[in-house]
Amino acid sequence: MREVASGVLREPLTGRRGHMVVFRGLGGEKWGSVPCSPPCGGKHVTFYGTYEHSIDERGRLAIPARYRNSLADGAVLRIGPDGCVELYSSEGFEAEVQLRLGEQRSTREVDGRRIRRTFLPGAYDIELDRQGRVLVPQGLRGDAALDDRAVIIGCGDYVEIWNPERWTNELAAAEAEQPSASPEASEAAEGGTA
């Protein structure tokens, strides 16, 4: 199955190194490949769906049952750029590190050092407990304004954990940016008259 998104062709591939996604330009040129979330029962796992769960007084958050097998070998939490907490499988985090740092991101270059300084220091290795919960470190809970409730959003190769009010605001902002399907809105956006 091939998926085209934002001008990039995503092609799942299973090979010697396990499940990969190959990124190609629309002309077919290969841009690169990265490992996917770990397979579950022989199938690639994609995180999707929206869940609301409570956070207990110790900062433990129950992870949706459908995600747990993908996180059984460990996971990584980090603060996201939009004020949420990002949750990656260990393999997914390694893929994200490779994607962000890559071969061209040398520590000899300012850009490479800055990416490392902003992406890696706030990452925490975590494990699920027997009840399928993760302990969200207090610093991450504070940065993401997580108190007693959280909205868990599947984002394909990772999961976002949001404060419910922030999530509502983010959804409203995203919907406001979506172009309307009406012809009048299209004309108005192009500078025509409605």
N, C-alpha and C positions, 0 to 999 in steps of 0.2 A: 504494500500500500504506500502510495506517495501522497504527500501533503504539501501544498504550496501556501506559504504564509509570508506576507511582507516581502514578496519578491525572492524568497529563498525556498528552494525545494528541499524538503526533509524526507529522507528515505531510510526507513528502518532496515537494518542489515544484521544478520547473525553470521559471525565468522569465528576464526580461531580465538579472537580476544573476547568473545561473548557478544552481547547485544550492543549495537552501535547505532547512532544516527549519523548519516552522511549528509552534509550540507552542500547543495549545489546551487549555482546561479541558474536563472531561468534558461540560459543558453546551454546548460548541462555541465559547465566547468565545475570541478570539485573544489569547494572552498575549504573543506576539512571534515573531520568526523570526531565524535565524542562518545564515550560510553553512556548508555542509558541507565535508568533505574534498574536495579537487579531484576532478573526474571523471577516470576512467581509461578511455580507449577509449569515451567517451560514457556511461559508467555511474558512478554514485556509488560511491566506495570506502569500505568499512567495514573498520576494522582489527579482526581477530579471530584467535584461535588463541593457542597457547602454544609458545614455542620456547626452547631453551637454547643459548646460543652462548658462545664464549670471548672474553675481552678480552685483547688482546696487551699487551706491556710498555709500549707507548706510550699505552695507554688507548683503542685503537681497537676498536670493536665492530661486527661484521657485522650488518647489518639483514636480516631475512628478505626473500627475493626478491619475495614478493607485496606487500610494502609499498613497495618502492623507487620505483616510478613515481609514487606519491603524494608522495614526499619529494624528487623530482628537482629541483624548483624551490627547494629550501631547506627548512630545518626549524628548529625551536626546541626546546632542551632546558631544563628547569628542575627543581628539586627539588620533589617532591610532598609533600603534607602527611603521608603515611603512611610516609615513609622510602624511597621509590623515586624514580627519575628519570622525569619525564614527557617524552614526545617528541611534538611536534605538527608537522603540515605547517605551512608559513608561513601558508596561508589558515586552517587550523584554529586556529592561535594567535591570529590577528586576530579570529576569531569568538569565541574564549574571552575575549579582552580586552574585546570589545564586550559580551559577556554579563555579565562581572564588573563592568565599570565603567559601562557604559550611560550614558544621559543623566542619570539621577538621581544619579550618583556624582560630584558636583562636587568640585573641589579646595578649594572653600570650606567643605566639610563634613569633619569629622574622619574619618567613616567612609570617605569617598572617598579621602582621603589615606592612610589606613591600608591600604586594599585595594591601592593603587598600591605602597606601600612593601613589602608582603609578597609581592605577585605578580610584579611586573616586574623588580626589581633582580637577581634570581637567574636571569634568563633569558639564554640564549646562542644566537645565530644559528649554525647549523652547516650544512655541506654534506656530501653523500655523496661519497666518493672513487670512483675507477674500479672498485674492488672491492666497492662497496656498503657501505662501512664509515663510521661516524661517529666522530669523536674526542670522547670524553666528557671534559670538563674535569676536572682533578684534584680541584678543590673539590667538584664534584658526585659524583665517585667516592667521595671520603671521606665525604660526608654520607650517601650511600646504601650505604656499606660494600661497594662493588663492587671486587672484586679480580681474579681471573682467570676467573670464570664469571659469567654473567648470565642471568636468565630474562626473556624478552621476552613481554609480555602485550598482546594487542590488546584495546582497551577501547572500540571503536566509533569515536569521532571522534579518539582519540589512542591512544598506546602507553605502557605502563609498563615500566620496566626495573628489575628487582629483583635483589637479592642472593638466591641460591637458598635460604638458610636463612630469611631474612626472609619470602620468598614462601611457604615451607612453613608458617611461623607464621601469616601472614596468611590463608592458605587454611583452616587449622584454626580460626582465630577466626571467619571468615565462616561456615564450616559449623556451628560451635557455635551461632551466632546464628539459623540457619535453623530454623523451626518443623518439628517432626516431623509426618509425615503420619498417624501412628497416632491413632485415636480416644482412646486412653488418654492420650496426651501432650496432646491438645487439651483434654480434661477437666481434667487436672492444671493446665494453664496457666490455665484459667478458674476454678480454685479448687474444682473438683469432686473426687470420689474416683474412683480407678481400680479 
